[in-house]
């Protein structure tokens, strides 16, 4: 790992929330996505990232919020790099908690973030409190109170969206291809397979997919498999088992992609997020 970059991660056993504090200089990470809601605060430096087709600059005290599946990258445009604290919130947990908090939430709806960046000091404070309570393993009642405070602060930054099988803003061919990748994530999928399902040639498929999701189908599949790898590792499965299950050539192949995306080896991630013995 680059001596200038570091990452500290832990996982709350009650909620599954991951808390991450990290520092990067120069290039931080290539375009990718997560299957969680991400909420965090930039502590130091300038955190530059592209998301929702906009280049964002998060400076100390600013809050950044990302929804599951949103493509983003990371870069430090200044020599001193940037430091941030961040929480990964499971979508099902988030949906359940928010619907409990919003008794009048619209039917058949799901929460989403209205903006990617915010200067809401109250929200930033709530994120810090929740982060430290979870990351430092405070008493259960302290952790729960901090989480409730965070959820309350997030309510002012949510949009309620109708759940739909297809997003009318995106090409149908891209959505069909994405759904096929999710359904067959454990299989050795080829572009021909995707093209046949979508009823188009490989080239039209790739253009439509990249336009819709910011990644080519193969890149999206790798991100999807890495997200699945995190889940399996957190349950205690070994890197070798995960690599085999997800179609990576071997454990080293999984390790290269995993470290590139998360700056941790699969074994290190498993150790930090699993309560099972080795």
C-alpha positions as CSV (number, residue, x, y, z in Angstrom):
1,X,0.0,0.0,0.0
2,X,1.2,3.5,-0.8
3,X,2.8,5.0,2.4
4,X,0.9,8.3,1.8
5,X,-2.5,6.5,1.8
6,X,-4.2,4.7,4.7
7,X,-7.6,3.3,5.6
8,X,-9.1,2.3,8.9
9,X,-12.3,0.2,8.9
10,X,-14.6,-1.5,11.3
11,X,-18.1,-2.9,11.2
12,X,-20.9,-2.6,13.8
13,X,-22.2,-6.1,14.6
14,X,-25.8,-4.9,15.4
15,X,-26.5,-2.9,12.3
16,X,-23.8,-4.0,9.9
17,X,-22.8,-0.4,9.4
18,X,-19.2,0.0,8.3
19,X,-17.3,3.0,9.5
20,X,-14.2,4.0,7.5
21,X,-11.7,6.8,8.1
22,X,-9.1,7.2,5.3
23,X,-6.5,9.5,3.8
24,X,-5.4,9.7,0.2
25,X,-2.9,11.7,-1.9
26,X,-3.1,12.0,-5.6
27,X,-5.2,9.4,-7.3
28,X,-7.5,7.7,-4.8
29,X,-9.8,5.4,-6.7
30,X,-11.1,4.8,-10.2
31,X,-14.8,5.0,-11.1
32,X,-16.8,2.5,-9.1
33,X,-20.0,2.0,-7.1
34,X,-21.2,0.6,-3.9
35,X,-24.3,-1.4,-2.9
36,X,-24.8,0.8,0.2
37,X,-25.7,4.4,1.0
38,X,-22.6,6.4,1.8
39,X,-22.6,9.4,4.1
40,X,-19.4,11.1,5.2
41,X,-17.6,14.3,6.1
42,X,-14.3,15.6,4.6
43,X,-12.0,16.4,7.5
44,X,-9.0,17.8,5.8
45,X,-7.9,18.8,2.3
46,X,-9.9,18.8,-1.0
47,X,-11.8,15.7,-1.9
48,X,-12.5,15.8,-5.6
49,X,-14.9,13.3,-7.2
50,X,-17.2,13.0,-10.2
51,X,-20.8,11.8,-9.6
52,X,-24.1,12.4,-11.3
53,X,-22.2,13.9,-14.3
54,X,-20.8,16.7,-12.1
55,X,-17.3,17.3,-10.6
56,X,-17.6,17.9,-6.9
57,X,-15.1,19.4,-4.5
58,X,-15.6,18.6,-0.8
59,X,-13.6,20.7,1.6
60,X,-13.4,20.4,5.4
61,X,-16.8,20.2,7.1
62,X,-18.7,19.4,3.9
63,X,-21.0,16.3,3.9
64,X,-21.0,14.0,0.9
65,X,-23.9,11.6,0.2
66,X,-24.0,8.8,-2.3
67,X,-26.8,6.3,-3.2
68,X,-26.3,2.6,-4.0
69,X,-25.1,2.2,-7.5
70,X,-23.9,5.8,-8.1
71,X,-20.7,5.8,-10.0
72,X,-18.0,8.0,-8.5
73,X,-14.2,8.3,-8.4
74,X,-11.7,10.0,-6.1
75,X,-8.8,12.3,-6.4
76,X,-6.7,14.8,-4.3
77,X,-6.0,17.9,-6.4
78,X,-3.8,19.4,-3.7
79,X,-0.4,18.1,-2.4
80,X,-1.6,17.5,1.1
81,X,-4.3,15.0,0.0
82,X,-7.6,14.6,1.8
83,X,-9.0,12.8,4.9
84,X,-12.6,11.7,5.4
85,X,-14.8,9.8,7.8
86,X,-17.6,7.8,6.2
87,X,-20.4,5.3,7.0
88,X,-21.8,2.6,4.8
89,X,-25.5,2.1,5.4
90,X,-27.2,-1.0,4.2
91,X,-30.1,-0.2,1.8
92,X,-32.6,-2.5,3.4
93,X,-31.7,-1.3,6.9
94,X,-31.9,2.3,5.6
95,X,-35.3,1.8,4.0
96,X,-36.7,0.1,7.1
97,X,-35.5,2.8,9.5
98,X,-36.6,5.7,7.3
99,X,-40.1,4.3,6.8
100,X,-40.3,3.9,10.6
101,X,-39.2,7.5,11.1
102,X,-41.5,8.8,8.3
103,X,-44.9,7.4,9.3
104,X,-46.4,9.3,6.3
105,X,-43.9,8.1,3.8
106,X,-45.5,7.5,0.3
107,X,-46.5,3.9,-0.4
108,X,-44.2,1.8,-2.7
109,X,-41.4,4.4,-2.3
110,X,-37.7,4.3,-1.5
111,X,-35.4,7.0,0.0
112,X,-32.8,8.8,-2.0
113,X,-30.5,11.8,-1.5
114,X,-31.6,15.1,-2.8
115,X,-28.0,16.4,-3.2
116,X,-24.5,14.9,-3.3
117,X,-22.8,17.7,-1.3
118,X,-24.1,19.7,1.7
119,X,-22.8,22.3,4.1
120,X,-25.3,21.3,6.8
121,X,-23.3,21.7,10.0
122,X,-26.0,19.8,12.0
123,X,-25.8,16.8,9.6
124,X,-21.9,16.9,9.7
125,X,-22.0,16.8,13.5
126,X,-24.5,13.9,13.5
127,X,-22.2,11.9,11.1
128,X,-19.2,12.6,13.3
129,X,-21.0,11.4,16.4
130,X,-22.4,8.3,14.8
131,X,-19.0,7.5,13.2
132,X,-17.1,7.8,16.5
133,X,-19.7,5.8,18.5
134,X,-19.6,3.0,16.0
135,X,-15.9,3.1,15.1
136,X,-14.8,3.1,18.8
137,X,-17.4,0.5,19.9
138,X,-19.2,2.6,22.4
139,X,-22.0,1.2,24.6
140,X,-24.9,-0.1,22.7
141,X,-27.3,2.6,23.9
142,X,-24.8,5.3,22.9
143,X,-24.4,3.7,19.4
144,X,-28.2,3.5,19.0
145,X,-28.7,7.1,20.1
146,X,-26.0,8.4,17.7
147,X,-27.6,6.4,14.8
148,X,-31.0,7.8,15.6
149,X,-29.5,11.3,15.6
150,X,-28.0,10.7,12.2
151,X,-31.2,9.4,10.7
152,X,-33.1,12.4,12.0
153,X,-30.5,14.8,10.5
154,X,-30.7,13.0,7.1
155,X,-34.5,13.5,6.9
156,X,-33.9,17.0,5.6
157,X,-31.8,15.7,2.7
158,X,-34.1,12.9,1.4
159,X,-36.3,12.5,-1.7
160,X,-38.9,9.8,-1.7
161,X,-39.0,8.0,-5.1
162,X,-41.5,5.5,-6.5
163,X,-40.1,2.0,-6.7
164,X,-40.1,1.0,-10.3
165,X,-39.0,-2.0,-12.3
166,X,-37.4,0.3,-14.9
167,X,-36.1,3.8,-14.7
168,X,-37.7,5.9,-17.5
169,X,-34.5,8.0,-17.6
170,X,-32.3,5.1,-18.8
171,X,-32.3,3.1,-22.0
172,X,-34.3,-0.2,-21.7
173,X,-31.5,-2.2,-23.2
174,X,-29.1,-1.1,-20.5
175,X,-31.5,-1.9,-17.7
176,X,-32.2,-5.3,-19.1
177,X,-28.4,-6.0,-19.3
178,X,-27.9,-4.8,-15.8
179,X,-30.7,-7.0,-14.4
180,X,-29.2,-10.0,-16.2
181,X,-25.8,-9.3,-14.7
182,X,-27.3,-9.1,-11.2
183,X,-29.2,-12.4,-11.8
184,X,-26.2,-14.2,-13.1
185,X,-23.3,-12.7,-11.1
186,X,-21.9,-16.1,-10.2
187,X,-21.7,-17.2,-13.9
188,X,-19.1,-16.8,-16.6
189,X,-21.1,-14.2,-18.6
190,X,-20.0,-13.1,-22.1
191,X,-21.0,-10.0,-24.1
192,X,-22.7,-12.3,-26.6
193,X,-24.9,-13.6,-23.8
194,X,-25.9,-10.1,-22.8
195,X,-26.5,-9.0,-26.4
196,X,-28.7,-12.0,-27.1
197,X,-30.8,-11.2,-24.0
198,X,-31.2,-7.6,-25.0
199,X,-31.8,-8.2,-28.7
200,X,-28.9,-6.0,-29.9
201,X,-25.4,-6.4,-31.1
202,X,-22.4,-6.2,-28.7
203,X,-21.4,-2.8,-29.8
204,X,-24.8,-1.1,-29.4
205,X,-25.1,-2.8,-26.0
206,X,-21.7,-1.6,-24.7
207,X,-22.4,2.0,-25.9
208,X,-25.9,2.1,-24.2
209,X,-24.6,0.5,-21.0
210,X,-21.7,3.0,-20.7
211,X,-24.0,5.9,-21.4
212,X,-26.4,4.7,-18.7
213,X,-24.1,3.6,-15.9
214,X,-20.7,5.1,-16.6
215,X,-19.0,1.7,-16.9
216,X,-18.7,-1.0,-19.6
217,X,-20.6,-4.2,-18.8
218,X,-17.4,-6.0,-17.8
219,X,-16.5,-3.2,-15.4
220,X,-19.9,-3.2,-13.9
221,X,-19.8,-7.0,-13.4
222,X,-16.4,-6.7,-11.6
223,X,-17.9,-4.1,-9.3
224,X,-20.9,-6.3,-8.7
225,X,-18.7,-9.3,-7.8
226,X,-16.6,-7.1,-5.5
227,X,-19.7,-6.0,-3.7
228,X,-20.8,-9.6,-3.3
229,X,-17.2,-10.5,-2.1
230,X,-17.5,-7.9,0.7
231,X,-20.8,-9.6,1.9
232,X,-19.3,-13.1,1.8
233,X,-16.1,-12.1,3.5
234,X,-18.0,-10.3,6.3
235,X,-19.9,-13.6,6.8
236,X,-16.6,-15.3,7.5
237,X,-16.0,-17.1,4.2
238,X,-12.3,-17.3,3.3
239,X,-10.8,-15.3,0.3
240,X,-10.2,-18.6,-1.5
241,X,-13.8,-19.6,-1.1
242,X,-15.0,-16.2,-2.3
243,X,-12.7,-16.2,-5.3
244,X,-14.0,-19.6,-6.4
245,X,-17.7,-18.7,-5.8
246,X,-17.5,-15.5,-7.8
247,X,-15.6,-16.7,-10.8
248,X,-12.2,-15.1,-10.2
249,X,-9.3,-17.1,-11.6
250,X,-7.8,-17.6,-8.1
251,X,-7.4,-15.9,-4.8
252,X,-4.7,-13.6,-6.1
253,X,-7.0,-12.4,-8.9
254,X,-9.7,-11.5,-6.4
255,X,-7.0,-9.8,-4.2
256,X,-5.7,-7.5,-7.0
257,X,-9.2,-6.2,-7.8
258,X,-10.3,-6.0,-4.2
259,X,-7.3,-4.0,-3.1
260,X,-7.6,-1.7,-6.1
261,X,-11.2,-0.9,-5.2
262,X,-11.0,-0.8,-1.4
263,X,-7.3,-0.4,-0.4
264,X,-7.6,-3.5,1.7
265,X,-6.8,-7.2,1.0
266,X,-9.7,-9.6,1.2
267,X,-8.1,-11.2,4.3
268,X,-7.7,-7.9,6.0
269,X,-11.3,-7.0,5.3
270,X,-12.6,-10.3,6.5
271,X,-10.6,-9.9,9.7
272,X,-12.0,-6.4,10.4
273,X,-15.6,-7.2,9.5
274,X,-16.1,-10.8,10.6
275,X,-16.5,-12.1,14.1
276,X,-15.7,-15.6,13.0
277,X,-12.4,-17.2,14.0
278,X,-9.8,-17.9,11.2
